[in-house]
Amino acid sequence: MHIEVRQDKSTKRILIPTGIKLKSSEFTPKNGFTCKNHPNASAITAKAHKIPLFR
């Protein structure tokens, strides 16, 4: 998984790796990011929310 960053009205993007690997059925963009349907969902969500860009 990566974080995609874009500037307003720009087609340029930067992809920042997170070190989190999930299937598309295991996460939702709700509240910035929420892991679901995974045995460690709460720990993964907490790790993702510690990344400064998710705050």
All heavy atoms as atom14 arrays in JSON, in Angstrom:
{
  "sequence": "MHIEVRQDKSTKRILIPTGIKLKSSEFTPKNGFTCKNHPNASAITAKAHKIPLFR",
  "atom14_mask": [
    [1, 1, 1, 1, 1, 1, 1, 1, 0, 0, 0, 0, 0, 0],
    [1, 1, 1, 1, 1, 1, 1, 1, 1, 1, 0, 0, 0, 0],
    [1, 1, 1, 1, 1, 1, 1, 1, 0, 0, 0, 0, 0, 0],
    [1, 1, 1, 1, 1, 1, 1, 1, 1, 0, 0, 0, 0, 0],
    [1, 1, 1, 1, 1, 1, 1, 0, 0, 0, 0, 0, 0, 0],
    [1, 1, 1, 1, 1, 1, 1, 1, 1, 1, 1, 0, 0, 0],
    [1, 1, 1, 1, 1, 1, 1, 1, 1, 0, 0, 0, 0, 0],
    [1, 1, 1, 1, 1, 1, 1, 1, 0, 0, 0, 0, 0, 0],
    [1, 1, 1, 1, 1, 1, 1, 1, 1, 0, 0, 0, 0, 0],
    [1, 1, 1, 1, 1, 1, 0, 0, 0, 0, 0, 0, 0, 0],
    [1, 1, 1, 1, 1, 1, 1, 0, 0, 0, 0, 0, 0, 0],
    [1, 1, 1, 1, 1, 1, 1, 1, 1, 0, 0, 0, 0, 0],
    [1, 1, 1, 1, 1, 1, 1, 1, 1, 1, 1, 0, 0, 0],
    [1, 1, 1, 1, 1, 1, 1, 1, 0, 0, 0, 0, 0, 0],
    [1, 1, 1, 1, 1, 1, 1, 1, 0, 0, 0, 0, 0, 0],
    [1, 1, 1, 1, 1, 1, 1, 1, 0, 0, 0, 0, 0, 0],
    [1, 1, 1, 1, 1, 1, 1, 0, 0, 0, 0, 0, 0, 0],
    [1, 1, 1, 1, 1, 1, 1, 0, 0, 0, 0, 0, 0, 0],
    [1, 1, 1, 1, 0, 0, 0, 0, 0, 0, 0, 0, 0, 0],
    [1, 1, 1, 1, 1, 1, 1, 1, 0, 0, 0, 0, 0, 0],
    [1, 1, 1, 1, 1, 1, 1, 1, 1, 0, 0, 0, 0, 0],
    [1, 1, 1, 1, 1, 1, 1, 1, 0, 0, 0, 0, 0, 0],
    [1, 1, 1, 1, 1, 1, 1, 1, 1, 0, 0, 0, 0, 0],
    [1, 1, 1, 1, 1, 1, 0, 0, 0, 0, 0, 0, 0, 0],
    [1, 1, 1, 1, 1, 1, 0, 0, 0, 0, 0, 0, 0, 0],
    [1, 1, 1, 1, 1, 1, 1, 1, 1, 0, 0, 0, 0, 0],
    [1, 1, 1, 1, 1, 1, 1, 1, 1, 1, 1, 0, 0, 0],
    [1, 1, 1, 1, 1, 1, 1, 0, 0, 0, 0, 0, 0, 0],
    [1, 1, 1, 1, 1, 1, 1, 0, 0, 0, 0, 0, 0, 0],
    [1, 1, 1, 1, 1, 1, 1, 1, 1, 0, 0, 0, 0, 0],
    [1, 1, 1, 1, 1, 1, 1, 1, 0, 0, 0, 0, 0, 0],
    [1, 1, 1, 1, 0, 0, 0, 0, 0, 0, 0, 0, 0, 0],
    [1, 1, 1, 1, 1, 1, 1, 1, 1, 1, 1, 0, 0, 0],
    [1, 1, 1, 1, 1, 1, 1, 0, 0, 0, 0, 0, 0, 0],
    [1, 1, 1, 1, 1, 1, 0, 0, 0, 0, 0, 0, 0, 0],
    [1, 1, 1, 1, 1, 1, 1, 1, 1, 0, 0, 0, 0, 0],
    [1, 1, 1, 1, 1, 1, 1, 1, 0, 0, 0, 0, 0, 0],
    [1, 1, 1, 1, 1, 1, 1, 1, 1, 1, 0, 0, 0, 0],
    [1, 1, 1, 1, 1, 1, 1, 0, 0, 0, 0, 0, 0, 0],
    [1, 1, 1, 1, 1, 1, 1, 1, 0, 0, 0, 0, 0, 0],
    [1, 1, 1, 1, 1, 0, 0, 0, 0, 0, 0, 0, 0, 0],
    [1, 1, 1, 1, 1, 1, 0, 0, 0, 0, 0, 0, 0, 0],
    [1, 1, 1, 1, 1, 0, 0, 0, 0, 0, 0, 0, 0, 0],
    [1, 1, 1, 1, 1, 1, 1, 1, 0, 0, 0, 0, 0, 0],
    [1, 1, 1, 1, 1, 1, 1, 0, 0, 0, 0, 0, 0, 0],
    [1, 1, 1, 1, 1, 0, 0, 0, 0, 0, 0, 0, 0, 0],
    [1, 1, 1, 1, 1, 1, 1, 1, 1, 0, 0, 0, 0, 0],
    [1, 1, 1, 1, 1, 0, 0, 0, 0, 0, 0, 0, 0, 0],
    [1, 1, 1, 1, 1, 1, 1, 1, 1, 1, 0, 0, 0, 0],
    [1, 1, 1, 1, 1, 1, 1, 1, 1, 0, 0, 0, 0, 0],
    [1, 1, 1, 1, 1, 1, 1, 1, 0, 0, 0, 0, 0, 0],
    [1, 1, 1, 1, 1, 1, 1, 0, 0, 0, 0, 0, 0, 0],
    [1, 1, 1, 1, 1, 1, 1, 1, 0, 0, 0, 0, 0, 0],
    [1, 1, 1, 1, 1, 1, 1, 1, 1, 1, 1, 0, 0, 0],
    [1, 1, 1, 1, 1, 1, 1, 1, 1, 1, 1, 0, 0, 0]
  ],
  "atom14_positions": [
    [[0.85, -1.18, 0.0], [0.0, 0.0, 0.0], [0.89, 1.23, 0.0], [1.98, 1.23, 0.55], [-0.88, -0.02, 1.24], [-1.93, 1.05, 1.23], [-3.09, 0.79, 2.56], [-2.62, 2.14, 3.57], [0.0, 0.0, 0.0], [0.0, 0.0, 0.0], [0.0, 0.0, 0.0], [0.0, 0.0, 0.0], [0.0, 0.0, 0.0], [0.0, 0.0, 0.0]],
    [[0.4, 2.28, -0.59], [1.14, 3.53, -0.63], [0.17, 4.69, -0.41], [-1.04, 4.52, -0.5], [1.86, 3.7, -1.96], [0.92, 3.74, -3.13], [0.52, 2.62, -3.78], [0.28, 4.77, -3.73], [-0.32, 2.94, -4.75], [-0.49, 4.25, -4.72], [0.0, 0.0, 0.0], [0.0, 0.0, 0.0], [0.0, 0.0, 0.0], [0.0, 0.0, 0.0]],
    [[0.72, 5.82, -0.1], [-0.07, 7.04, 0.03], [0.15, 7.85, -1.24], [1.28, 8.05, -1.66], [0.38, 7.87, 1.25], [0.18, 7.06, 2.53], [-0.38, 9.19, 1.31], [0.82, 7.71, 3.74], [0.0, 0.0, 0.0], [0.0, 0.0, 0.0], [0.0, 0.0, 0.0], [0.0, 0.0, 0.0], [0.0, 0.0, 0.0], [0.0, 0.0, 0.0]],
    [[-0.92, 8.28, -1.85], [-0.81, 9.1, -3.06], [-1.04, 10.55, -2.68], [-2.04, 10.89, -2.05], [-1.87, 8.66, -4.07], [-1.8, 9.42, -5.36], [-2.78, 8.89, -6.39], [-2.86, 7.66, -6.56], [-3.46, 9.72, -7.01], [0.0, 0.0, 0.0], [0.0, 0.0, 0.0], [0.0, 0.0, 0.0], [0.0, 0.0, 0.0], [0.0, 0.0, 0.0]],
    [[-0.09, 11.39, -3.03], [-0.17, 12.82, -2.69], [-0.24, 13.61, -3.99], [0.56, 13.41, -4.88], [1.06, 13.25, -1.87], [0.96, 14.73, -1.51], [1.2, 12.4, -0.63], [0.0, 0.0, 0.0], [0.0, 0.0, 0.0], [0.0, 0.0, 0.0], [0.0, 0.0, 0.0], [0.0, 0.0, 0.0], [0.0, 0.0, 0.0], [0.0, 0.0, 0.0]],
    [[-1.23, 14.51, -4.07], [-1.37, 15.4, -5.23], [-1.58, 16.81, -4.74], [-2.22, 17.06, -3.73], [-2.58, 15.0, -6.07], [-2.44, 13.7, -6.77], [-3.71, 13.44, -7.58], [-3.67, 12.11, -8.12], [-3.87, 11.83, -9.39], [-4.14, 12.8, -10.25], [-3.81, 10.61, -9.83], [0.0, 0.0, 0.0], [0.0, 0.0, 0.0], [0.0, 0.0, 0.0]],
    [[-1.08, 17.74, -5.51], [-1.32, 19.16, -5.22], [-2.64, 19.53, -5.9], [-2.99, 18.96, -6.94], [-0.19, 20.01, -5.76], [-0.25, 21.44, -5.33], [0.99, 22.21, -5.78], [1.74, 21.76, -6.63], [1.18, 23.37, -5.21], [0.0, 0.0, 0.0], [0.0, 0.0, 0.0], [0.0, 0.0, 0.0], [0.0, 0.0, 0.0], [0.0, 0.0, 0.0]],
    [[-3.38, 20.46, -5.34], [-4.65, 20.88, -5.92], [-4.5, 21.22, -7.4], [-3.55, 21.89, -7.79], [-5.22, 22.11, -5.19], [-5.71, 21.77, -3.8], [-5.99, 20.59, -3.54], [-5.81, 22.69, -2.99], [0.0, 0.0, 0.0], [0.0, 0.0, 0.0], [0.0, 0.0, 0.0], [0.0, 0.0, 0.0], [0.0, 0.0, 0.0], [0.0, 0.0, 0.0]],
    [[-5.44, 20.75, -8.2], [-5.51, 21.04, -9.64], [-4.24, 20.63, -10.39], [-3.84, 21.27, -11.34], [-5.81, 22.51, -9.88], [-7.13, 22.94, -9.29], [-7.38, 24.4, -9.52], [-8.68, 24.83, -8.86], [-8.95, 26.25, -9.06], [0.0, 0.0, 0.0], [0.0, 0.0, 0.0], [0.0, 0.0, 0.0], [0.0, 0.0, 0.0], [0.0, 0.0, 0.0]],
    [[-3.61, 19.56, -9.96], [-2.4, 19.09, -10.61], [-2.54, 17.61, -10.96], [-3.2, 16.86, -10.25], [-1.19, 19.27, -9.68], [-0.06, 18.69, -10.26], [0.0, 0.0, 0.0], [0.0, 0.0, 0.0], [0.0, 0.0, 0.0], [0.0, 0.0, 0.0], [0.0, 0.0, 0.0], [0.0, 0.0, 0.0], [0.0, 0.0, 0.0], [0.0, 0.0, 0.0]],
    [[-1.93, 17.21, -12.05], [-1.93, 15.8, -12.41], [-0.69, 15.09, -11.89], [-0.61, 13.88, -11.95], [-1.99, 15.62, -13.95], [-0.88, 16.3, -14.52], [-3.28, 16.18, -14.5], [0.0, 0.0, 0.0], [0.0, 0.0, 0.0], [0.0, 0.0, 0.0], [0.0, 0.0, 0.0], [0.0, 0.0, 0.0], [0.0, 0.0, 0.0], [0.0, 0.0, 0.0]],
    [[0.26, 15.85, -11.36], [1.46, 15.26, -10.78], [1.1, 14.59, -9.46], [0.29, 15.1, -8.69], [2.54, 16.31, -10.53], [3.14, 16.86, -11.78], [4.26, 17.82, -11.42], [4.9, 18.39, -12.66], [6.0, 19.3, -12.33], [0.0, 0.0, 0.0], [0.0, 0.0, 0.0], [0.0, 0.0, 0.0], [0.0, 0.0, 0.0], [0.0, 0.0, 0.0]],
    [[1.72, 13.44, -9.21], [1.47, 12.76, -7.95], [2.76, 12.16, -7.42], [3.69, 11.86, -8.17], [0.43, 11.67, -8.11], [0.85, 10.53, -8.99], [-0.24, 9.51, -9.13], [0.24, 8.41, -9.95], [-0.4, 7.3, -10.14], [-1.56, 7.12, -9.59], [0.12, 6.35, -10.88], [0.0, 0.0, 0.0], [0.0, 0.0, 0.0], [0.0, 0.0, 0.0]],
    [[2.81, 11.99, -6.12], [3.93, 11.37, -5.45], [3.37, 10.17, -4.68], [2.35, 10.3, -3.99], [4.61, 12.34, -4.47], [5.17, 13.54, -5.21], [5.71, 11.63, -3.69], [5.67, 14.63, -4.29], [0.0, 0.0, 0.0], [0.0, 0.0, 0.0], [0.0, 0.0, 0.0], [0.0, 0.0, 0.0], [0.0, 0.0, 0.0], [0.0, 0.0, 0.0]],
    [[4.0, 9.02, -4.82], [3.58, 7.83, -4.1], [4.57, 7.56, -2.97], [5.77, 7.44, -3.2], [3.52, 6.63, -5.05], [2.6, 6.81, -6.26], [2.68, 5.59, -7.15], [1.18, 7.06, -5.83], [0.0, 0.0, 0.0], [0.0, 0.0, 0.0], [0.0, 0.0, 0.0], [0.0, 0.0, 0.0], [0.0, 0.0, 0.0], [0.0, 0.0, 0.0]],
    [[4.05, 7.47, -1.75], [4.9, 7.25, -0.58], [4.6, 5.85, -0.04], [3.46, 5.56, 0.32], [4.6, 8.3, 0.51], [4.83, 9.7, -0.06], [5.44, 8.06, 1.75], [4.35, 10.82, 0.83], [0.0, 0.0, 0.0], [0.0, 0.0, 0.0], [0.0, 0.0, 0.0], [0.0, 0.0, 0.0], [0.0, 0.0, 0.0], [0.0, 0.0, 0.0]],
    [[5.6, 4.97, 0.0], [5.38, 3.61, 0.52], [5.1, 3.63, 2.02], [5.66, 4.44, 2.76], [6.67, 2.89, 0.2], [7.7, 3.95, 0.08], [6.98, 5.18, -0.41], [0.0, 0.0, 0.0], [0.0, 0.0, 0.0], [0.0, 0.0, 0.0], [0.0, 0.0, 0.0], [0.0, 0.0, 0.0], [0.0, 0.0, 0.0], [0.0, 0.0, 0.0]],
    [[4.21, 2.73, 2.47], [3.86, 2.65, 3.89], [4.38, 1.39, 4.56], [4.41, 1.32, 5.78], [2.33, 2.68, 4.06], [1.78, 1.53, 3.43], [1.74, 3.94, 3.52], [0.0, 0.0, 0.0], [0.0, 0.0, 0.0], [0.0, 0.0, 0.0], [0.0, 0.0, 0.0], [0.0, 0.0, 0.0], [0.0, 0.0, 0.0], [0.0, 0.0, 0.0]],
    [[4.72, 0.38, 3.78], [5.13, -0.89, 4.36], [3.95, -1.76, 4.76], [4.13, -2.83, 5.33], [0.0, 0.0, 0.0], [0.0, 0.0, 0.0], [0.0, 0.0, 0.0], [0.0, 0.0, 0.0], [0.0, 0.0, 0.0], [0.0, 0.0, 0.0], [0.0, 0.0, 0.0], [0.0, 0.0, 0.0], [0.0, 0.0, 0.0], [0.0, 0.0, 0.0]],
    [[2.74, -1.33, 4.46], [1.53, -2.09, 4.78], [1.06, -2.76, 3.5], [0.88, -2.11, 2.49], [0.43, -1.17, 5.34], [0.89, -0.49, 6.62], [-0.85, -1.96, 5.58], [-0.05, 0.58, 7.14], [0.0, 0.0, 0.0], [0.0, 0.0, 0.0], [0.0, 0.0, 0.0], [0.0, 0.0, 0.0], [0.0, 0.0, 0.0], [0.0, 0.0, 0.0]],
    [[0.84, -4.07, 3.56], [0.38, -4.81, 2.38], [-0.99, -5.4, 2.69], [-1.15, -6.18, 3.62], [1.36, -5.91, 2.02], [2.72, -5.37, 1.65], [3.61, -6.45, 1.1], [4.99, -5.94, 0.82], [5.12, -5.07, -0.29], [0.0, 0.0, 0.0], [0.0, 0.0, 0.0], [0.0, 0.0, 0.0], [0.0, 0.0, 0.0], [0.0, 0.0, 0.0]],
    [[-2.0, -4.99, 1.91], [-3.37, -5.45, 2.09], [-4.0, -5.76, 0.75], [-3.62, -5.2, -0.26], [-4.21, -4.38, 2.79], [-3.81, -3.97, 4.2], [-4.63, -2.78, 4.64], [-4.01, -5.12, 5.16], [0.0, 0.0, 0.0], [0.0, 0.0, 0.0], [0.0, 0.0, 0.0], [0.0, 0.0, 0.0], [0.0, 0.0, 0.0], [0.0, 0.0, 0.0]],
    [[-5.01, -6.61, 0.79], [-5.85, -6.84, -0.39], [-6.86, -5.71, -0.45], [-7.17, -5.08, 0.56], [-6.57, -8.18, -0.27], [-5.65, -9.37, -0.21], [-6.44, -10.63, 0.02], [-5.5, -11.81, 0.18], [-6.23, -13.03, 0.53], [0.0, 0.0, 0.0], [0.0, 0.0, 0.0], [0.0, 0.0, 0.0], [0.0, 0.0, 0.0], [0.0, 0.0, 0.0]],
    [[-7.43, -5.47, -1.61], [-8.4, -4.37, -1.74], [-9.64, -4.59, -0.88], [-10.29, -3.63, -0.47], [-8.8, -4.17, -3.2], [-9.39, -5.35, -3.71], [0.0, 0.0, 0.0], [0.0, 0.0, 0.0], [0.0, 0.0, 0.0], [0.0, 0.0, 0.0], [0.0, 0.0, 0.0], [0.0, 0.0, 0.0], [0.0, 0.0, 0.0], [0.0, 0.0, 0.0]],
    [[-9.96, -5.82, -0.54], [-11.13, -6.1, 0.3], [-10.83, -5.89, 1.78], [-11.73, -5.98, 2.61], [-11.59, -7.54, 0.1], [-10.57, -8.46, 0.49], [0.0, 0.0, 0.0], [0.0, 0.0, 0.0], [0.0, 0.0, 0.0], [0.0, 0.0, 0.0], [0.0, 0.0, 0.0], [0.0, 0.0, 0.0], [0.0, 0.0, 0.0], [0.0, 0.0, 0.0]],
    [[-9.58, -5.57, 2.13], [-9.2, -5.44, 3.53], [-9.05, -4.01, 4.02], [-8.61, -3.78, 5.14], [-7.88, -6.2, 3.78], [-8.01, -7.69, 3.58], [-6.71, -8.43, 3.75], [-5.63, -7.85, 3.53], [-6.79, -9.61, 4.12], [0.0, 0.0, 0.0], [0.0, 0.0, 0.0], [0.0, 0.0, 0.0], [0.0, 0.0, 0.0], [0.0, 0.0, 0.0]],
    [[-9.41, -3.03, 3.21], [-9.35, -1.65, 3.68], [-10.42, -0.8, 3.02], [-11.01, -1.16, 2.02], [-7.96, -1.03, 3.44], [-7.67, -0.7, 2.0], [-7.96, 0.57, 1.51], [-7.13, -1.63, 1.15], [-7.7, 0.89, 0.19], [-6.87, -1.32, -0.17], [-7.16, -0.06, -0.65], [0.0, 0.0, 0.0], [0.0, 0.0, 0.0], [0.0, 0.0, 0.0]],
    [[-10.67, 0.35, 3.64], [-11.61, 1.32, 3.13], [-11.03, 2.71, 3.37], [-10.32, 2.91, 4.37], [-12.99, 1.18, 3.79], [-13.87, 2.18, 3.27], [-12.93, 1.33, 5.29], [0.0, 0.0, 0.0], [0.0, 0.0, 0.0], [0.0, 0.0, 0.0], [0.0, 0.0, 0.0], [0.0, 0.0, 0.0], [0.0, 0.0, 0.0], [0.0, 0.0, 0.0]],
    [[-11.28, 3.68, 2.49], [-10.76, 5.03, 2.72], [-11.56, 5.81, 3.77], [-11.31, 6.98, 4.0], [-10.87, 5.68, 1.34], [-11.94, 4.94, 0.66], [-11.88, 3.53, 1.19], [0.0, 0.0, 0.0], [0.0, 0.0, 0.0], [0.0, 0.0, 0.0], [0.0, 0.0, 0.0], [0.0, 0.0, 0.0], [0.0, 0.0, 0.0], [0.0, 0.0, 0.0]],
    [[-12.51, 5.17, 4.43], [-13.33, 5.82, 5.47], [-12.43, 6.36, 6.58], [-11.53, 5.68, 7.05], [-14.31, 4.79, 6.04], [-15.23, 5.32, 7.09], [-16.15, 4.22, 7.56], [-17.05, 4.72, 8.67], [-17.89, 3.64, 9.18], [0.0, 0.0, 0.0], [0.0, 0.0, 0.0], [0.0, 0.0, 0.0], [0.0, 0.0, 0.0], [0.0, 0.0, 0.0]],
    [[-12.67, 7.6, 6.99], [-11.89, 8.26, 8.05], [-10.4, 8.32, 7.71], [-9.56, 8.15, 8.56], [-12.09, 7.57, 9.4], [-13.5, 7.68, 9.9], [-14.18, 8.67, 9.64], [-13.97, 6.67, 10.59], [0.0, 0.0, 0.0], [0.0, 0.0, 0.0], [0.0, 0.0, 0.0], [0.0, 0.0, 0.0], [0.0, 0.0, 0.0], [0.0, 0.0, 0.0]],
    [[-10.08, 8.55, 6.45], [-8.68, 8.59, 6.02], [-8.17, 7.22, 5.64], [-7.64, 7.02, 4.58], [0.0, 0.0, 0.0], [0.0, 0.0, 0.0], [0.0, 0.0, 0.0], [0.0, 0.0, 0.0], [0.0, 0.0, 0.0], [0.0, 0.0, 0.0], [0.0, 0.0, 0.0], [0.0, 0.0, 0.0], [0.0, 0.0, 0.0], [0.0, 0.0, 0.0]],
    [[-8.37, 6.24, 6.48], [-8.0, 4.85, 6.21], [-8.53, 3.99, 7.34], [-8.37, 4.33, 8.51], [-6.48, 4.69, 6.13], [-6.06, 3.24, 6.09], [-6.01, 2.56, 4.9], [-5.74, 2.57, 7.26], [-5.64, 1.23, 4.86], [-5.36, 1.24, 7.23], [-5.31, 0.57, 6.02], [0.0, 0.0, 0.0], [0.0, 0.0, 0.0], [0.0, 0.0, 0.0]],
    [[-9.15, 2.89, 7.01], [-9.59, 1.92, 8.01], [-9.37, 0.53, 7.46], [-9.83, 0.22, 6.37], [-11.08, 2.1, 8.36], [-11.29, 3.44, 8.82], [-11.51, 1.14, 9.44], [0.0, 0.0, 0.0], [0.0, 0.0, 0.0], [0.0, 0.0, 0.0], [0.0, 0.0, 0.0], [0.0, 0.0, 0.0], [0.0, 0.0, 0.0], [0.0, 0.0, 0.0]],
    [[-8.65, -0.28, 8.2], [-8.43, -1.67, 7.82], [-9.63, -2.49, 8.31], [-10.14, -2.27, 9.41], [-7.15, -2.19, 8.46], [-6.75, -3.88, 7.98], [0.0, 0.0, 0.0], [0.0, 0.0, 0.0], [0.0, 0.0, 0.0], [0.0, 0.0, 0.0], [0.0, 0.0, 0.0], [0.0, 0.0, 0.0], [0.0, 0.0, 0.0], [0.0, 0.0, 0.0]],
    [[-10.09, -3.43, 7.49], [-11.23, -4.27, 7.85], [-10.97, -5.67, 7.31], [-10.11, -5.88, 6.47], [-12.52, -3.7, 7.25], [-12.52, -3.68, 5.73], [-13.81, -3.17, 5.17], [-13.79, -3.33, 3.64], [-15.05, -3.03, 3.03], [0.0, 0.0, 0.0], [0.0, 0.0, 0.0], [0.0, 0.0, 0.0], [0.0, 0.0, 0.0], [0.0, 0.0, 0.0]],
    [[-11.69, -6.64, 7.8], [-11.6, -8.03, 7.34], [-10.18, -8.57, 7.38], [-9.75, -9.3, 6.5], [-12.16, -8.16, 5.91], [-13.58, -7.68, 5.79], [-14.36, -7.82, 6.71], [-13.92, -7.11, 4.66], [0.0, 0.0, 0.0], [0.0, 0.0, 0.0], [0.0, 0.0, 0.0], [0.0, 0.0, 0.0], [0.0, 0.0, 0.0], [0.0, 0.0, 0.0]],
    [[-9.42, -8.2, 8.39], [-8.04, -8.67, 8.55], [-7.85, -9.03, 10.02], [-8.36, -8.34, 10.9], [-7.07, -7.56, 8.14], [-5.66, -8.0, 8.04], [-4.85, -8.15, 9.15], [-4.91, -8.35, 6.97], [-3.66, -8.55, 8.76], [-3.67, -8.69, 7.44], [0.0, 0.0, 0.0], [0.0, 0.0, 0.0], [0.0, 0.0, 0.0], [0.0, 0.0, 0.0]],
    [[-7.11, -10.11, 10.31], [-6.92, -10.52, 11.71], [-6.28, -9.43, 12.59], [-6.56, -9.35, 13.78], [-6.01, -11.74, 11.63], [-6.12, -12.23, 10.24], [-6.49, -11.05, 9.39], [0.0, 0.0, 0.0], [0.0, 0.0, 0.0], [0.0, 0.0, 0.0], [0.0, 0.0, 0.0], [0.0, 0.0, 0.0], [0.0, 0.0, 0.0], [0.0, 0.0, 0.0]],
    [[-5.43, -8.6, 12.03], [-4.76, -7.53, 12.77], [-5.27, -6.16, 12.37], [-4.51, -5.18, 12.35], [-3.24, -7.61, 12.55], [-2.65, -8.89, 13.07], [-3.07, -9.38, 14.1], [-1.68, -9.44, 12.35], [0.0, 0.0, 0.0], [0.0, 0.0, 0.0], [0.0, 0.0, 0.0], [0.0, 0.0, 0.0], [0.0, 0.0, 0.0], [0.0, 0.0, 0.0]],
    [[-6.54, -6.05, 12.07], [-7.11, -4.81, 11.54], [-6.88, -3.61, 12.45], [-6.48, -2.54, 11.97], [-8.6, -4.99, 11.28], [0.0, 0.0, 0.0], [0.0, 0.0, 0.0], [0.0, 0.0, 0.0], [0.0, 0.0, 0.0], [0.0, 0.0, 0.0], [0.0, 0.0, 0.0], [0.0, 0.0, 0.0], [0.0, 0.0, 0.0], [0.0, 0.0, 0.0]],
    [[-7.09, -3.75, 13.73], [-6.94, -2.58, 14.62], [-5.49, -2.13, 14.71], [-5.21, -0.94, 14.73], [-7.49, -2.88, 16.01], [-6.82, -3.98, 16.59], [0.0, 0.0, 0.0], [0.0, 0.0, 0.0], [0.0, 0.0, 0.0], [0.0, 0.0, 0.0], [0.0, 0.0, 0.0], [0.0, 0.0, 0.0], [0.0, 0.0, 0.0], [0.0, 0.0, 0.0]],
    [[-4.55, -3.07, 14.73], [-3.13, -2.71, 14.78], [-2.68, -2.04, 13.48], [-1.91, -1.08, 13.51], [-2.28, -3.95, 15.06], [0.0, 0.0, 0.0], [0.0, 0.0, 0.0], [0.0, 0.0, 0.0], [0.0, 0.0, 0.0], [0.0, 0.0, 0.0], [0.0, 0.0, 0.0], [0.0, 0.0, 0.0], [0.0, 0.0, 0.0], [0.0, 0.0, 0.0]],
    [[-3.15, -2.54, 12.35], [-2.78, -1.96, 11.06], [-3.36, -0.56, 10.91], [-2.69, 0.36, 10.46], [-3.24, -2.86, 9.9], [-2.42, -4.16, 9.93], [-3.09, -2.17, 8.56], [-2.94, -5.23, 9.0], [0.0, 0.0, 0.0], [0.0, 0.0, 0.0], [0.0, 0.0, 0.0], [0.0, 0.0, 0.0], [0.0, 0.0, 0.0], [0.0, 0.0, 0.0]],
    [[-4.61, -0.37, 11.33], [-5.23, 0.95, 11.28], [-4.46, 1.92, 12.17], [-4.19, 3.06, 11.78], [-6.71, 0.88, 11.7], [-7.4, 0.02, 10.79], [-7.36, 2.26, 11.68], [0.0, 0.0, 0.0], [0.0, 0.0, 0.0], [0.0, 0.0, 0.0], [0.0, 0.0, 0.0], [0.0, 0.0, 0.0], [0.0, 0.0, 0.0], [0.0, 0.0, 0.0]],
    [[-4.08, 1.48, 13.36], [-3.32, 2.33, 14.28], [-1.97, 2.71, 13.67], [-1.55, 3.87, 13.76], [-3.13, 1.63, 15.61], [0.0, 0.0, 0.0], [0.0, 0.0, 0.0], [0.0, 0.0, 0.0], [0.0, 0.0, 0.0], [0.0, 0.0, 0.0], [0.0, 0.0, 0.0], [0.0, 0.0, 0.0], [0.0, 0.0, 0.0], [0.0, 0.0, 0.0]],
    [[-1.29, 1.74, 13.05], [0.0, 2.02, 12.41], [-0.16, 3.05, 11.29], [0.63, 3.97, 11.17], [0.59, 0.73, 11.85], [1.93, 0.92, 11.18], [2.49, -0.39, 10.64], [3.79, -0.18, 9.91], [4.31, -1.42, 9.34], [0.0, 0.0, 0.0], [0.0, 0.0, 0.0], [0.0, 0.0, 0.0], [0.0, 0.0, 0.0], [0.0, 0.0, 0.0]],
    [[-1.2, 2.9, 10.49], [-1.43, 3.83, 9.39], [-1.75, 5.23, 9.91], [-1.29, 6.22, 9.35], [-2.58, 3.34, 8.52], [0.0, 0.0, 0.0], [0.0, 0.0, 0.0], [0.0, 0.0, 0.0], [0.0, 0.0, 0.0], [0.0, 0.0, 0.0], [0.0, 0.0, 0.0], [0.0, 0.0, 0.0], [0.0, 0.0, 0.0], [0.0, 0.0, 0.0]],
    [[-2.49, 5.33, 11.0], [-2.84, 6.65, 11.54], [-1.65, 7.34, 12.21], [-1.71, 8.54, 12.44], [-4.02, 6.53, 12.5], [-5.33, 6.4, 11.78], [-6.1, 7.47, 11.45], [-5.97, 5.31, 11.29], [-7.17, 7.06, 10.8], [-7.11, 5.75, 10.68], [0.0, 0.0, 0.0], [0.0, 0.0, 0.0], [0.0, 0.0, 0.0], [0.0, 0.0, 0.0]],
    [[-0.59, 6.6, 12.48], [0.62, 7.21, 13.04], [1.47, 7.86, 11.96], [2.36, 8.64, 12.26], [1.45, 6.17, 13.8], [0.81, 5.75, 15.11], [1.65, 4.73, 15.83], [0.95, 4.3, 17.09], [1.7, 3.24, 17.8], [0.0, 0.0, 0.0], [0.0, 0.0, 0.0], [0.0, 0.0, 0.0], [0.0, 0.0, 0.0], [0.0, 0.0, 0.0]],
    [[1.19, 7.55, 10.69], [1.9, 8.17, 9.58], [1.4, 9.61, 9.51], [0.2, 9.86, 9.43], [1.64, 7.42, 8.25], [2.16, 5.99, 8.35], [2.29, 8.16, 7.08], [1.75, 5.11, 7.21], [0.0, 0.0, 0.0], [0.0, 0.0, 0.0], [0.0, 0.0, 0.0], [0.0, 0.0, 0.0], [0.0, 0.0, 0.0], [0.0, 0.0, 0.0]],
    [[2.27, 10.61, 9.53], [1.86, 12.02, 9.6], [0.85, 12.45, 8.55], [0.04, 13.31, 8.8], [3.17, 12.78, 9.45], [4.21, 11.85, 9.93], [3.72, 10.47, 9.55], [0.0, 0.0, 0.0], [0.0, 0.0, 0.0], [0.0, 0.0, 0.0], [0.0, 0.0, 0.0], [0.0, 0.0, 0.0], [0.0, 0.0, 0.0], [0.0, 0.0, 0.0]],
    [[0.85, 11.87, 7.36], [-0.07, 12.31, 6.32], [-1.52, 11.91, 6.58], [-2.42, 12.45, 5.99], [0.38, 11.75, 4.97], [1.71, 12.28, 4.46], [2.12, 11.56, 3.21], [1.61, 13.76, 4.21], [0.0, 0.0, 0.0], [0.0, 0.0, 0.0], [0.0, 0.0, 0.0], [0.0, 0.0, 0.0], [0.0, 0.0, 0.0], [0.0, 0.0, 0.0]],
    [[-1.77, 10.95, 7.47], [-3.13, 10.53, 7.74], [-3.79, 11.39, 8.81], [-4.95, 11.24, 9.11], [-3.18, 9.06, 8.2], [-3.18, 8.09, 7.06], [-2.12, 7.24, 6.87], [-4.24, 8.02, 6.19], [-2.11, 6.33, 5.83], [-4.24, 7.14, 5.15], [-3.18, 6.28, 4.96], [0.0, 0.0, 0.0], [0.0, 0.0, 0.0], [0.0, 0.0, 0.0]],
    [[-3.08, 12.27, 9.45], [-3.65, 13.08, 10.54], [-4.45, 14.23, 10.01], [-4.29, 14.77, 9.01], [-2.53, 13.6, 11.44], [-1.89, 12.48, 12.16], [-0.85, 12.99, 13.1], [-0.15, 11.84, 13.63], [0.99, 11.9, 14.26], [1.56, 13.05, 14.45], [1.56, 10.83, 14.72], [0.0, 0.0, 0.0], [0.0, 0.0, 0.0], [0.0, 0.0, 0.0]]
  ]
}
